[in-house]
Amino acid sequence: MVELLAGVDAHDPPGSALAPPAEDDHLTAPEEAVPSRSAGGPSLLDCARVFARQPSPPYLLGAVVLALAARAVQGAFSWRDLVMIAGLIAVTPFVEWTIHVYLLHARPFMLLGRRIELLSAREHRAHHEAPGVLEGVLIPVYAVLVFLAMIALVNWALSFPIALVLGGPRLAYATTGVLTSFAILAAYEWTHFLIHTPHRARARYYKAIWRNHRLHHYKNERYWFGVTSTVGDKVIGTLPDQRSVARSATARSLHSER
């Protein structure tokens, strides 16, 4: 983990998964993809402008605002809201890992004699083939709408057993769960988008997740599934020392999984 937090090593060869983005770096969008007047490259604000112009972020941000308004109207804030927020943040790395592995990297299967491949897996394969194309980084609008509906439904369903433990106004802290989950999804999308932009952040935590995601795309697609954190990979065992992992010939095509 110390090595991961150390960020980019100055001795990493140009074009490697660990080196600073180069002009021919296929994992990072070209400089012109994020217009900037700064000589030091695109800023966070520059990246945010491009992010906001993508099709799905308005739906995510709109959902967060609506959930926030719904929670504000209900009032009755208490320690139960903090429990919901803390619990959701705690499980997020594992939910993120599970979705990445079993939905985005899902293998085709046979059904009634026909080979079926999930649309999510096909779209994610396209992202691996062209990770520097920012238009292919974010979840499509239809998928965002599905995720938002599923998030609301799951939070509502789980609120019943949780209410048996916590008591209190069930719908109020269930709405807090929905709001928190929507915000987590929006944060995931922003983080993933930012990692693929030419923005060069200096924060140690960001360097760690930036480095891991590049290893997933460039070194071996069977490891480093976390995007917003390394916790899921560390606990589950998919956060190896990159020097011990052989370079995969299918990190971009994912053909070995087809």
Accessible surface in RSA format (square Angstrom, percent):
REM  Atomic radii and reference values for relative SASA: ProtOr
REM  Chains: A
REM  Algorithm: Lee & Richards
REM  Probe-radius: 1.40
REM  Slices: 20
REM RES _ NUM      All-atoms   Total-Side   Main-Chain    Non-polar    All polar
REM                ABS   REL    ABS   REL    ABS   REL    ABS   REL    ABS   REL
RES MET A   1    91.67  47.5  53.43  35.4  38.24  91.0  53.44  45.4  38.23  50.7
RES VAL A   2   125.96  82.9 124.05 112.3   1.91   4.6 124.71 108.4   1.25   3.4
RES GLU A   3    64.73  37.2  56.22  42.5   8.51  20.3  42.39  82.0  22.34  18.2
RES LEU A   4    11.55   6.4  11.55   8.3   0.00   0.0  11.55   8.1   0.00   0.0
RES LEU A   5    54.07  30.1  53.48  38.3   0.59   1.5  53.48  37.6   0.59   1.6
RES ALA A   6    65.81  60.5  42.40  65.4  23.40  53.2  45.69  64.3  20.12  53.3
RES GLY A   7     4.06   5.0   0.00   N/A   4.06   5.0   0.00   0.0   4.06   9.1
RES VAL A   8    44.03  29.0  22.11  20.0  21.92  52.8  22.16  19.3  21.88  59.3
RES ASP A   9    71.13  49.8  64.21  63.9   6.92  16.4  23.49  55.3  47.64  47.5
RES ALA A  10   100.45  92.4  60.16  92.8  40.30  91.7  70.65  99.5  29.80  78.9
RES HIS A  11   166.23  90.9 138.98  96.6  27.25  69.7  95.30  98.2  70.93  82.5
RES ASP A  12    26.36  18.5  16.37  16.3   9.99  23.6   0.97   2.3  25.39  25.3
RES PRO A  13    82.71  60.3  77.90  71.0   4.82  17.5  82.71  68.3   0.00   0.0
RES PRO A  14   124.35  90.6 100.37  91.5  23.99  87.2 103.56  85.5  20.79 129.2
RES GLY A  15    32.74  40.4   0.00   N/A  32.74  40.4  21.84  59.9  10.90  24.4
RES SER A  16    13.79  11.7  12.20  16.3   1.60   3.7  12.72  27.1   1.08   1.5
RES ALA A  17     3.21   3.0   2.49   3.8   0.72   1.6   2.49   3.5   0.72   1.9
RES LEU A  18    13.04   7.3  12.99   9.3   0.05   0.1  13.04   9.2   0.00   0.0
RES ALA A  19     1.44   1.3   1.25   1.9   0.19   0.4   1.25   1.8   0.19   0.5
RES PRO A  20    78.58  57.3  72.32  65.9   6.27  22.8  73.20  60.4   5.38  33.4
RES PRO A  21    18.44  13.4   7.90   7.2  10.54  38.3   8.10   6.7  10.34  64.3
RES ALA A  22    39.05  35.9  20.44  31.5  18.61  42.3  29.73  41.9   9.32  24.7
RES GLU A  23   186.85 107.3 147.40 111.5  39.45  93.9  70.40 136.2 116.45  95.1
RES ASP A  24   123.61  86.6  95.00  94.6  28.61  67.6  50.81 119.6  72.80  72.6
RES ASP A  25    15.96  11.2   4.79   4.8  11.17  26.4   4.74  11.2  11.22  11.2
RES HIS A  26    64.32  35.2  51.41  35.7  12.91  33.0  46.40  47.8  17.91  20.8
RES LEU A  27     4.99   2.8   3.25   2.3   1.74   4.4   3.25   2.3   1.74   4.7
RES THR A  28     8.01   5.7   3.00   3.0   5.01  11.9   2.71   3.6   5.30   8.0
RES ALA A  29     2.82   2.6   0.19   0.3   2.64   6.0   0.19   0.3   2.64   7.0
RES PRO A  30    66.22  48.3  56.18  51.2  10.04  36.5  66.22  54.7   0.00   0.0
RES GLU A  31    81.48  46.8  74.88  56.6   6.60  15.7  58.27 112.7  23.21  19.0
RES GLU A  32   138.07  79.3 112.32  85.0  25.75  61.3  69.09 133.6  68.98  56.3
RES ALA A  33    35.52  32.7  14.96  23.1  20.56  46.8  25.87  36.4   9.65  25.6
RES VAL A  34     0.96   0.6   0.00   0.0   0.96   2.3   0.00   0.0   0.96   2.6
RES PRO A  35    87.45  63.7  71.45  65.1  16.00  58.2  79.87  65.9   7.58  47.1
RES SER A  36    43.98  37.2   5.16   6.9  38.82  89.4   8.80  18.7  35.17  49.3
RES ARG A  37   249.99 105.0 208.94 106.5  41.06  97.8  88.07 120.4 161.92  98.1
RES SER A  38    62.89  53.1  41.91  55.9  20.98  48.3  30.04  64.0  32.85  46.0
RES ALA A  39   117.24 107.8  69.26 106.9  47.98 109.2  81.73 115.1  35.51  94.1
RES GLY A  40    67.14  82.8   0.00   N/A  67.14  82.8  39.99 109.7  27.15  60.8
RES GLY A  41    14.90  18.4   0.00   N/A  14.90  18.4  10.28  28.2   4.62  10.3
RES PRO A  42     6.02   4.4   1.21   1.1   4.82  17.5   1.21   1.0   4.82  29.9
RES SER A  43    45.47  38.4  41.16  54.9   4.31   9.9  39.37  83.8   6.10   8.5
RES LEU A  44    94.44  52.6  91.73  65.6   2.70   6.8  92.01  64.6   2.42   6.5
RES LEU A  45   109.70  61.1 104.25  74.6   5.45  13.7 107.15  75.2   2.56   6.9
RES ASP A  46    15.52  10.9  13.94  13.9   1.59   3.8   0.79   1.9  14.73  14.7
RES CYS A  47     0.00   0.0   0.00   0.0   0.00   0.0   0.00   0.0   0.00   0.0
RES ALA A  48    36.51  33.6  33.99  52.4   2.52   5.7  34.27  48.3   2.24   5.9
RES ARG A  49   118.45  49.7 111.59  56.9   6.86  16.3  49.61  67.8  68.84  41.7
RES VAL A  50    10.33   6.8  10.33   9.4   0.00   0.0  10.33   9.0   0.00   0.0
RES PHE A  51    17.77   8.9  17.77  11.0   0.00   0.0  17.77  10.8   0.00   0.0
RES ALA A  52    52.85  48.6  41.62  64.2  11.23  25.5  42.46  59.8  10.39  27.5
RES ARG A  53   157.62  66.2 123.45  62.9  34.17  81.3  72.77  99.4  84.85  51.4
RES GLN A  54    19.23  10.8  16.61  12.1   2.62   6.2   0.88   1.9  18.35  13.9
RES PRO A  55    95.17  69.4  80.38  73.3  14.79  53.8  92.15  76.1   3.02  18.8
RES SER A  56     2.27   1.9   2.20   2.9   0.08   0.2   1.33   2.8   0.95   1.3
RES PRO A  57     0.19   0.1   0.17   0.2   0.03   0.1   0.19   0.2   0.00   0.0
RES PRO A  58    72.98  53.2  57.94  52.8  15.04  54.7  64.10  52.9   8.88  55.2
RES TYR A  59   104.81  48.9  95.45  54.3   9.36  24.4  57.68  43.3  47.14  58.1
RES LEU A  60     1.82   1.0   1.50   1.1   0.32   0.8   1.50   1.1   0.32   0.9
RES LEU A  61    90.86  50.6  90.28  64.6   0.57   1.4  90.68  63.7   0.18   0.5
RES GLY A  62    29.58  36.5   0.00   N/A  29.58  36.5  28.55  78.4   1.03   2.3
RES ALA A  63    12.53  11.5   6.87  10.6   5.66  12.9  10.67  15.0   1.86   4.9
RES VAL A  64    31.24  20.6  31.24  28.3   0.00   0.0  31.24  27.1   0.00   0.0
RES VAL A  65    94.06  61.9  93.41  84.6   0.65   1.6  93.46  81.2   0.60   1.6
RES LEU A  66   131.64  73.3 127.30  91.1   4.34  10.9 127.57  89.6   4.07  11.0
RES ALA A  67     7.97   7.3   1.58   2.4   6.39  14.5   7.37  10.4   0.60   1.6
RES LEU A  68    99.46  55.4  99.46  71.2   0.00   0.0  99.46  69.9   0.00   0.0
RES ALA A  69    51.16  47.0  43.95  67.8   7.21  16.4  50.72  71.4   0.44   1.2
RES ALA A  70    44.99  41.4  35.56  54.9   9.43  21.4  43.84  61.7   1.15   3.0
RES ARG A  71     5.14   2.2   5.14   2.6   0.00   0.0   4.74   6.5   0.40   0.2
RES ALA A  72    62.13  57.1  44.31  68.4  17.82  40.5  45.22  63.7  16.91  44.8
RES VAL A  73   131.45  86.5 100.50  91.0  30.95  74.6 108.05  93.9  23.40  63.5
RES GLN A  74    71.29  39.9  42.75  31.2  28.54  68.0  34.33  73.1  36.96  28.0
RES GLY A  75    19.40  23.9   0.00   N/A  19.40  23.9  19.40  53.2   0.00   0.0
RES ALA A  76    65.84  60.5  31.91  49.2  33.93  77.2  50.30  70.8  15.54  41.2
RES PHE A  77   132.74  66.4 103.58  64.2  29.16  75.9 103.80  62.9  28.94  82.8
RES SER A  78    39.54  33.4  20.41  27.2  19.13  44.1  33.42  71.2   6.13   8.6
RES TRP A  79   134.01  53.8 127.05  61.5   6.97  16.4 109.90  58.6  24.11  39.1
RES ARG A  80    46.12  19.4  46.12  23.5   0.00   0.0   0.41   0.6  45.70  27.7
RES ASP A  81    10.54   7.4  10.54  10.5   0.00   0.0   9.34  22.0   1.20   1.2
RES LEU A  82   123.07  68.5 119.72  85.6   3.35   8.4 120.35  84.5   2.71   7.3
RES VAL A  83    67.20  44.2  61.51  55.7   5.69  13.7  65.12  56.6   2.08   5.6
RES MET A  84    14.27   7.4  10.98   7.3   3.28   7.8   9.47   8.0   4.80   6.4
RES ILE A  85    61.04  34.7  61.04  45.5   0.00   0.0  61.04  44.0   0.00   0.0
RES ALA A  86    61.31  56.4  51.80  79.9   9.51  21.6  57.28  80.7   4.02  10.7
RES GLY A  87    34.81  42.9   0.00   N/A  34.81  42.9  33.93  93.1   0.88   2.0
RES LEU A  88    38.18  21.3  36.91  26.4   1.28   3.2  37.03  26.0   1.15   3.1
RES ILE A  89   101.15  57.6  97.29  72.5   3.86   9.3  97.66  70.3   3.49   9.5
RES ALA A  90    62.81  57.7  45.63  70.4  17.18  39.1  56.29  79.3   6.52  17.3
RES VAL A  91    73.95  48.7  73.73  66.7   0.21   0.5  73.95  64.3   0.00   0.0
RES THR A  92    24.33  17.3  22.55  22.9   1.77   4.2  20.27  27.2   4.05   6.1
RES PRO A  93    16.58  12.1  14.03  12.8   2.55   9.3  14.88  12.3   1.70  10.6
RES PHE A  94    69.50  34.8  68.87  42.7   0.63   1.6  69.28  42.0   0.22   0.6
RES VAL A  95    75.57  49.7  72.64  65.8   2.93   7.1  75.43  65.5   0.14   0.4
RES GLU A  96    16.73   9.6   9.62   7.3   7.11  16.9  12.90  25.0   3.83   3.1
RES TRP A  97    26.79  10.8  26.79  13.0   0.00   0.0  26.79  14.3   0.00   0.0
RES THR A  98    65.14  46.3  65.00  65.9   0.14   0.3  45.78  61.5  19.36  29.3
RES ILE A  99    56.78  32.3  54.87  40.9   1.91   4.6  56.78  40.9   0.00   0.0
RES HIS A 100     4.24   2.3   4.01   2.8   0.23   0.6   3.81   3.9   0.43   0.5
RES VAL A 101    28.06  18.5  24.29  22.0   3.77   9.1  24.29  21.1   3.77  10.2
RES TYR A 102   146.20  68.3 131.12  74.6  15.08  39.3  92.42  69.5  53.78  66.3
RES LEU A 103    60.91  33.9  60.86  43.5   0.06   0.1  60.91  42.8   0.00   0.0
RES LEU A 104    34.73  19.3  34.73  24.8   0.00   0.0  34.73  24.4   0.00   0.0
RES HIS A 105    11.20   6.1   4.76   3.3   6.44  16.5   4.76   4.9   6.44   7.5
RES ALA A 106    15.78  14.5   9.34  14.4   6.44  14.6  15.32  21.6   0.46   1.2
RES ARG A 107   169.75  71.3 156.18  79.6  13.57  32.3  45.78  62.6 123.97  75.1
RES PRO A 108    25.03  18.2   5.88   5.4  19.15  69.6   6.18   5.1  18.85 117.2
RES PHE A 109    88.75  44.4  81.56  50.5   7.18  18.7  88.75  53.8   0.00   0.0
RES MET A 110   126.05  65.3  99.75  66.0  26.29  62.6  87.31  74.2  38.73  51.3
RES LEU A 111    97.30  54.2  94.10  67.3   3.21   8.1  95.72  67.2   1.59   4.3
RES LEU A 112   169.56  94.4 129.92  92.9  39.64  99.6 142.61 100.2  26.95  72.5
RES GLY A 113    69.03  85.1   0.00   N/A  69.03  85.1  34.80  95.5  34.23  76.7
RES ARG A 114   171.33  71.9 167.46  85.4   3.87   9.2  53.86  73.6 117.47  71.2
RES ARG A 115   138.02  58.0 110.78  56.5  27.24  64.9  51.27  70.1  86.75  52.6
RES ILE A 116    52.04  29.6  50.53  37.6   1.51   3.6  52.04  37.5   0.00   0.0
RES GLU A 117    26.62  15.3  11.75   8.9  14.87  35.4   5.24  10.1  21.39  17.5
RES LEU A 118    65.11  36.3  61.46  44.0   3.65   9.2  63.82  44.8   1.29   3.5
RES LEU A 119    79.43  44.2  72.22  51.7   7.21  18.1  72.22  50.7   7.21  19.4
RES SER A 120    25.83  21.8  20.29  27.1   5.54  12.8  21.76  46.3   4.07   5.7
RES ALA A 121     0.01   0.0   0.01   0.0   0.00   0.0   0.01   0.0   0.00   0.0
RES ARG A 122   111.41  46.8 109.44  55.8   1.97   4.7  42.56  58.2  68.85  41.7
RES GLU A 123    57.62  33.1  48.88  37.0   8.74  20.8  34.10  66.0  23.52  19.2
RES HIS A 124    16.44   9.0  11.99   8.3   4.45  11.4   8.87   9.1   7.57   8.8
RES ARG A 125    45.25  19.0  45.25  23.1   0.00   0.0   0.71   1.0  44.54  27.0
RES ALA A 126    54.52  50.1  48.87  75.4   5.65  12.9  50.16  70.6   4.36  11.5
RES HIS A 127     7.88   4.3   4.85   3.4   3.03   7.7   7.26   7.5   0.61   0.7
RES HIS A 128     0.36   0.2   0.00   0.0   0.36   0.9   0.00   0.0   0.36   0.4
RES GLU A 129    71.58  41.1  64.23  48.6   7.35  17.5  25.32  49.0  46.27  37.8
RES ALA A 130    41.27  37.9  35.58  54.9   5.68  12.9  39.69  55.9   1.58   4.2
RES PRO A 131     0.38   0.3   0.38   0.3   0.00   0.0   0.38   0.3   0.00   0.0
RES GLY A 132    11.73  14.5   0.00   N/A  11.73  14.5   7.87  21.6   3.86   8.6
RES VAL A 133    74.72  49.2  70.68  64.0   4.04   9.7  74.72  64.9   0.00   0.0
RES LEU A 134     6.51   3.6   4.28   3.1   2.22   5.6   4.28   3.0   2.22   6.0
RES GLU A 135   132.68  76.2 106.24  80.4  26.45  63.0  56.65 109.6  76.04  62.1
RES GLY A 136    38.98  48.1   0.00   N/A  38.98  48.1  28.27  77.6  10.71  24.0
RES VAL A 137     8.68   5.7   0.00   0.0   8.68  20.9   0.00   0.0   8.68  23.5
RES LEU A 138    18.29  10.2   7.24   5.2  11.04  27.8   7.45   5.2  10.84  29.2
RES ILE A 139    31.57  18.0  26.72  19.9   4.85  11.7  29.72  21.4   1.85   5.0
RES PRO A 140    50.01  36.5  38.75  35.3  11.26  40.9  50.01  41.3   0.00   0.0
RES VAL A 141    39.50  26.0  36.31  32.9   3.19   7.7  36.31  31.5   3.19   8.7
RES TYR A 142    98.85  46.2  91.62  52.1   7.23  18.8  90.86  68.3   7.99   9.8
RES ALA A 143    15.53  14.3  13.89  21.4   1.63   3.7  15.41  21.7   0.12   0.3
RES VAL A 144     0.00   0.0   0.00   0.0   0.00   0.0   0.00   0.0   0.00   0.0
RES LEU A 145    85.81  47.8  79.63  57.0   6.18  15.5  80.51  56.5   5.31  14.3
RES VAL A 146    80.03  52.7  76.09  68.9   3.94   9.5  79.93  69.5   0.10   0.3
RES PHE A 147    38.67  19.3  38.67  24.0   0.00   0.0  38.67  23.4   0.00   0.0
RES LEU A 148    18.96  10.6  17.88  12.8   1.08   2.7  18.22  12.8   0.74   2.0
RES ALA A 149    64.14  59.0  50.37  77.7  13.76  31.3  59.43  83.7   4.71  12.5
RES MET A 150   103.35  53.5 101.81  67.4   1.54   3.7  88.75  75.5  14.60  19.3
RES ILE A 151    31.50  17.9  28.06  20.9   3.44   8.3  31.44  22.6   0.06   0.2
RES ALA A 152    38.23  35.2  35.47  54.7   2.76   6.3  35.77  50.4   2.46   6.5
RES LEU A 153   112.46  62.6 108.47  77.6   3.99  10.0 112.13  78.7   0.33   0.9
RES VAL A 154    75.82  49.9  73.79  66.8   2.03   4.9  75.82  65.9   0.00   0.0
RES ASN A 155    11.05   7.6   9.45   9.1   1.60   3.9   1.25   3.0   9.80   9.5
RES TRP A 156   127.42  51.1 126.20  61.1   1.22   2.9 113.31  60.4  14.11  22.9
RES ALA A 157    49.45  45.5  40.61  62.7   8.84  20.1  42.43  59.8   7.01  18.6
RES LEU A 158    94.99  52.9  94.99  68.0   0.00   0.0  94.99  66.7   0.00   0.0
RES SER A 159     0.20   0.2   0.00   0.0   0.20   0.5   0.20   0.4   0.00   0.0
RES PHE A 160    89.96  45.0  85.82  53.2   4.14  10.8  87.16  52.8   2.81   8.0
RES PRO A 161    68.57  50.0  63.66  58.0   4.91  17.9  65.21  53.8   3.36  20.9
RES ILE A 162    49.83  28.4  47.01  35.0   2.82   6.8  49.81  35.9   0.03   0.1
RES ALA A 163    21.67  19.9  15.19  23.4   6.48  14.8  15.35  21.6   6.32  16.8
RES LEU A 164   159.40  88.8 124.95  89.4  34.45  86.6 128.21  90.0  31.19  83.9
RES VAL A 165   127.18  83.7  95.39  86.4  31.79  76.6 100.36  87.2  26.82  72.7
RES LEU A 166    25.60  14.3  17.17  12.3   8.44  21.2  18.35  12.9   7.25  19.5
RES GLY A 167    30.77  37.9   0.00   N/A  30.77  37.9  30.17  82.8   0.60   1.3
RES GLY A 168    45.43  56.0   0.00   N/A  45.43  56.0  17.13  47.0  28.30  63.4
RES PRO A 169    61.48  44.8  47.80  43.6  13.68  49.7  60.80  50.2   0.68   4.3
RES ARG A 170    56.47  23.7  51.62  26.3   4.85  11.6  14.42  19.7  42.06  25.5
RES LEU A 171   100.99  56.2  98.30  70.3   2.69   6.8  98.30  69.0   2.69   7.2
RES ALA A 172     5.27   4.8   4.20   6.5   1.07   2.4   4.20   5.9   1.07   2.8
RES TYR A 173     2.12   1.0   2.12   1.2   0.00   0.0   2.12   1.6   0.00   0.0
RES ALA A 174     5.24   4.8   5.19   8.0   0.05   0.1   5.24   7.4   0.00   0.0
RES THR A 175    21.99  15.6  19.90  20.2   2.09   5.0   8.79  11.8  13.19  19.9
RES THR A 176     6.25   4.4   6.25   6.3   0.00   0.0   5.41   7.3   0.84   1.3
RES GLY A 177     0.00   0.0   0.00   N/A   0.00   0.0   0.00   0.0   0.00   0.0
RES VAL A 178    23.58  15.5  23.58  21.3   0.00   0.0  23.58  20.5   0.00   0.0
RES LEU A 179    30.41  16.9  30.41  21.8   0.00   0.0  30.41  21.4   0.00   0.0
RES THR A 180    15.11  10.7  11.83  12.0   3.28   7.8  11.18  15.0   3.93   5.9
RES SER A 181    14.14  11.9  10.72  14.3   3.42   7.9   9.06  19.3   5.08   7.1
RES PHE A 182    18.38   9.2  18.34  11.4   0.04   0.1  18.34  11.1   0.04   0.1
RES ALA A 183    43.25  39.8  37.58  58.0   5.66  12.9  39.32  55.4   3.92  10.4
RES ILE A 184    43.01  24.5  40.41  30.1   2.60   6.3  42.32  30.5   0.69   1.9
RES LEU A 185    20.95  11.7  18.19  13.0   2.76   6.9  20.80  14.6   0.15   0.4
RES ALA A 186    14.58  13.4  12.73  19.7   1.84   4.2  13.08  18.4   1.49   4.0
RES ALA A 187    52.37  48.2  45.68  70.5   6.69  15.2  51.81  73.0   0.56   1.5
RES TYR A 188    32.84  15.3  32.84  18.7   0.00   0.0  23.57  17.7   9.27  11.4
RES GLU A 189     0.54   0.3   0.54   0.4   0.00   0.0   0.11   0.2   0.43   0.3
RES TRP A 190    65.97  26.5  65.97  31.9   0.00   0.0  45.01  24.0  20.96  34.0
RES THR A 191    21.38  15.2  20.36  20.6   1.02   2.4   5.13   6.9  16.25  24.6
RES HIS A 192     9.53   5.2   9.53   6.6   0.00   0.0   7.74   8.0   1.78   2.1
RES PHE A 193     0.00   0.0   0.00   0.0   0.00   0.0   0.00   0.0   0.00   0.0
RES LEU A 194    10.37   5.8  10.37   7.4   0.00   0.0  10.37   7.3   0.00   0.0
RES ILE A 195     3.47   2.0   1.44   1.1   2.03   4.9   1.44   1.0   2.03   5.5
RES HIS A 196     3.36   1.8   3.35   2.3   0.00   0.0   2.62   2.7   0.74   0.9
RES THR A 197     0.83   0.6   0.00   0.0   0.83   2.0   0.00   0.0   0.83   1.3
RES PRO A 198     3.13   2.3   3.02   2.8   0.11   0.4   3.02   2.5   0.11   0.7
RES HIS A 199    21.35  11.7  18.97  13.2   2.38   6.1  16.45  17.0   4.90   5.7
RES ARG A 200   111.95  47.0  88.24  45.0  23.72  56.5  58.71  80.2  53.25  32.3
RES ALA A 201    25.98  23.9  12.21  18.8  13.77  31.3  16.23  22.9   9.75  25.8
RES ARG A 202   214.59  90.1 198.38 101.1  16.21  38.6  68.99  94.3 145.60  88.2
RES ALA A 203    60.80  55.9  46.23  71.3  14.57  33.1  57.58  81.1   3.22   8.5
RES ARG A 204   152.29  63.9 148.01  75.5   4.28  10.2  64.34  87.9  87.95  53.3
RES TYR A 205   119.73  55.9 117.00  66.6   2.73   7.1 105.62  79.4  14.12  17.4
RES TYR A 206    24.11  11.3  23.58  13.4   0.53   1.4  23.60  17.7   0.50   0.6
RES LYS A 207    61.61  30.1  61.46  37.7   0.15   0.3  15.95  14.4  45.66  48.6
RES ALA A 208     1.37   1.3   1.37   2.1   0.00   0.0   1.37   1.9   0.00   0.0
RES ILE A 209     6.94   3.9   6.60   4.9   0.34   0.8   6.94   5.0   0.00   0.0
RES TRP A 210    15.09   6.1  15.09   7.3   0.00   0.0  12.02   6.4   3.07   5.0
RES ARG A 211     8.99   3.8   8.99   4.6   0.00   0.0   0.06   0.1   8.92   5.4
RES ASN A 212     1.82   1.3   1.82   1.8   0.00   0.0   0.94   2.3   0.88   0.8
RES HIS A 213     2.36   1.3   2.36   1.6   0.00   0.0   2.30   2.4   0.06   0.1
RES ARG A 214     8.46   3.6   7.48   3.8   0.98   2.3   5.00   6.8   3.46   2.1
RES LEU A 215     1.42   0.8   1.42   1.0   0.00   0.0   1.42   1.0   0.00   0.0
RES HIS A 216     0.21   0.1   0.21   0.1   0.00   0.0   0.21   0.2   0.00   0.0
RES HIS A 217     1.90   1.0   1.72   1.2   0.19   0.5   1.03   1.1   0.87   1.0
RES TYR A 218    52.40  24.5  44.57  25.4   7.83  20.4  19.21  14.4  33.19  40.9
RES LYS A 219    21.80  10.6  21.80  13.4   0.00   0.0  12.94  11.6   8.87   9.4
RES ASN A 220    11.09   7.6  11.09  10.7   0.00   0.0   0.00   0.0  11.09  10.7
RES GLU A 221     0.00   0.0   0.00   0.0   0.00   0.0   0.00   0.0   0.00   0.0
RES ARG A 222   106.87  44.9  98.65  50.3   8.23  19.6  50.21  68.6  56.66  34.3
RES TYR A 223    68.71  32.1  68.71  39.1   0.00   0.0  21.72  16.3  46.98  57.9
RES TRP A 224     0.18   0.1   0.15   0.1   0.03   0.1   0.00   0.0   0.18   0.3
RES PHE A 225    12.65   6.3  12.54   7.8   0.11   0.3  12.60   7.6   0.04   0.1
RES GLY A 226     6.45   8.0   0.00   N/A   6.45   8.0   4.96  13.6   1.49   3.3
RES VAL A 227     0.68   0.4   0.68   0.6   0.00   0.0   0.68   0.6   0.00   0.0
RES THR A 228    30.30  21.5  25.00  25.3   5.30  12.6  19.37  26.0  10.93  16.5
RES SER A 229    15.60  13.2  13.74  18.3   1.86   4.3  13.00  27.7   2.60   3.6
RES THR A 230     6.54   4.7   5.84   5.9   0.70   1.7   2.23   3.0   4.31   6.5
RES VAL A 231    70.00  46.1  68.74  62.2   1.27   3.1  70.00  60.8   0.00   0.0
RES GLY A 232     2.91   3.6   0.00   N/A   2.91   3.6   1.77   4.8   1.15   2.6
RES ASP A 233     0.42   0.3   0.27   0.3   0.15   0.4   0.00   0.0   0.42   0.4
RES LYS A 234   117.79  57.5  99.39  61.0  18.40  43.8  66.89  60.2  50.90  54.2
RES VAL A 235   102.71  67.6  71.32  64.6  31.39  75.6  77.85  67.6  24.85  67.4
RES ILE A 236    76.06  43.3  44.78  33.4  31.28  75.4  50.34  36.3  25.72  69.8
RES GLY A 237    54.99  67.8   0.00   N/A  54.99  67.8  29.80  81.8  25.19  56.4
RES THR A 238    18.91  13.4  18.91  19.2   0.00   0.0  18.91  25.4   0.00   0.0
RES LEU A 239    29.11  16.2   6.90   4.9  22.21  55.8   7.82   5.5  21.29  57.3
RES PRO A 240    34.80  25.4  18.43  16.8  16.38  59.5  30.51  25.2   4.30  26.7
RES ASP A 241    60.30  42.2  44.93  44.7  15.38  36.4  31.93  75.2  28.37  28.3
RES GLN A 242    27.82  15.6  26.16  19.1   1.66   3.9   0.29   0.6  27.53  20.9
RES ARG A 243   176.34  74.0 141.89  72.3  34.45  82.0  63.63  87.0 112.71  68.3
RES SER A 244    88.67  74.9  46.97  62.7  41.70  96.1  50.61 107.8  38.06  53.3
RES VAL A 245    15.38  10.1   6.99   6.3   8.39  20.2  10.86   9.4   4.52  12.3
RES ALA A 246    81.17  74.6  64.09  98.9  17.08  38.8  74.53 105.0   6.64  17.6
RES ARG A 247   133.13  55.9 105.55  53.8  27.58  65.7  55.41  75.7  77.72  47.1
RES SER A 248    15.49  13.1   1.34   1.8  14.14  32.6   7.41  15.8   8.07  11.3
RES ALA A 249   107.93  99.2  62.85  97.0  45.08 102.5  75.16 105.8  32.76  86.8
RES THR A 250    25.89  18.4  25.89  26.3   0.00   0.0  25.00  33.6   0.89   1.3
RES ALA A 251     4.34   4.0   3.41   5.3   0.93   2.1   3.41   4.8   0.93   2.5
RES ARG A 252   103.16  43.3 101.94  52.0   1.22   2.9  40.55  55.4  62.61  37.9
RES SER A 253    24.16  20.4  23.36  31.2   0.80   1.8  20.55  43.8   3.61   5.1
RES LEU A 254     0.00   0.0   0.00   0.0   0.00   0.0   0.00   0.0   0.00   0.0
RES HIS A 255   111.52  61.0 100.73  70.0  10.80  27.6  70.37  72.5  41.15  47.9
RES SER A 256    57.24  48.4  20.43  27.3  36.81  84.8  32.46  69.1  24.78  34.7
RES GLU A 257    18.27  10.5  16.07  12.2   2.20   5.2   8.78  17.0   9.48   7.7
RES ARG A 258    64.35  27.0  16.71   8.5  47.64 113.4  28.49  38.9  35.86  21.7
END  Absolute sums over single chains surface
CHAIN  1 A    13441.3      10972.3       2469.0       9531.5       3909.8
END  Absolute sums over all chains
TOTAL         13441.3      10972.3       2469.0       9531.5       3909.8
